[in-house]
Amino acid sequence: MEDTERHWQRRRDLEGGKELGIWLLIDGGAVERELYVESHEYRGGAFDVFTYADGDWIHEGEFETATDAFAAAGQALAESDAPVADT
């Protein structure tokens, strides 16, 4: 898939530390939205899913396990009108 086509792309090179999963919604080569799965275990928390667009962070949910957080992120990607690029 070319960067000029609107699509979600997982960015494993940006993952690390508390960021367990990062997907970028690419449109015309620019990032339109970001989707994060984060661990807050280091501070006694659970796992969270966030989106970021237009300078705003939106907390999509808190989950007890990483598996549940990734399932929620997967659901958000599936419900999006943009395809997910194979990585």
ABEGO torsion letter per residue (X at the ends): XBAABBBBBBBAAABEEABABBBBBBBGGBBABBBBBBBAAAAGBBBBBBBBBGGBBBBAEBBABAAAAAAAAAAAAAABABBBBBX
